[in-house]
Amino acid sequence: MLQHTDAFDNIDWNYHRWIAPGEGDLRSPCPGMNTLANHGFISRDGKNITIPMVLKAADVVYNNPADPVMNLALKLALLTTDAPDSFTLDDLKLHGTIEHDASISRLDYALGDNLHFNSTVFSTLSESNPGFDVYNTTSVGQVLEERLALAKKENAELVNTIKERQSQLLEASLFLSVMGDPRTGVAPKRFVQIFFREERLPLAEGWKRPSSPINSASLINLMTQLNEASQTKGPWLPSSLITCPWTRLQPEGLAIVWPPQPFNT
């Protein structure tokens, strides 16, 4: 059986060429998942996505093999749908399961479209680290801090618990790893811009699959650096009506949260 490094080297890029989503195709708030769909490594229509499908694609394309962090994220994805063993990319926009406020590329749920790329929101990242052609954990940490400060001003319904905080740090560490070096968290700006704006692998621009695997250890290392860099103006604190971590457990009806919130007495 081919190792996944060999599998990447032997990809038929004509078959896996980038194709923009067409009418009826579904996409998510996650550029990494959308990129896999746009290249046909998971279902191009964004439907009937399974955990094994994503695990294989993430390993082959991003050098992100299955491990506890990836496994947990995909198990949470199943909570966004009533289907027993699959989900659509559109399901992932369900607020409070994986999707969260203070994104670096999407509007907050309470402010409008939390699904599609928003260039105004993204400008906080795209205009950061001026004078350099890379992003790193220091510059991206400052972006996270600025995005949260803006969300606090603009979104009266902001959800900002430790769960959202960890999601923001994890996602930032992932895009720096996928588009750059998982060991250092340094990623060329041109790659990151294409990844977010076009949801495309920047192959023509020189991007290559990371040579070092992306795993829990490498992600925690970058998350630690991002956490420190995103508290230059004061320590992070929960700042919403709900301060305890919560997860929405189903898509329909009222939000069911876990852990349960105490009754008012």
Buried (B, 14 or more C-beta within 10 A) or exposed (E): EEEBBEBBEEBEEEEBEBEEBEEEBBBBBBBBBBBBBBBBBBBBBBBEBBBEBBBBBBBBBBBBBBBEBBEEBBEBBBBBBEBEEBBBBBBBBBBBBBBBBBBBBBBBBBBEEBBEBBEEBBEBBBEBBEEEEBBBBBBBBBBBBBBBBBBBEEBEEBBBBEBBBBBBBBBBBBBBBBBBBBBBBBBBBBBBBBBBBBBBBBBEEEBEBBEEBBBBEBBBBBBEBBBEBBBEEEEBEBEBEBBBBBBBBBBEEEBBBEEEEEEEE
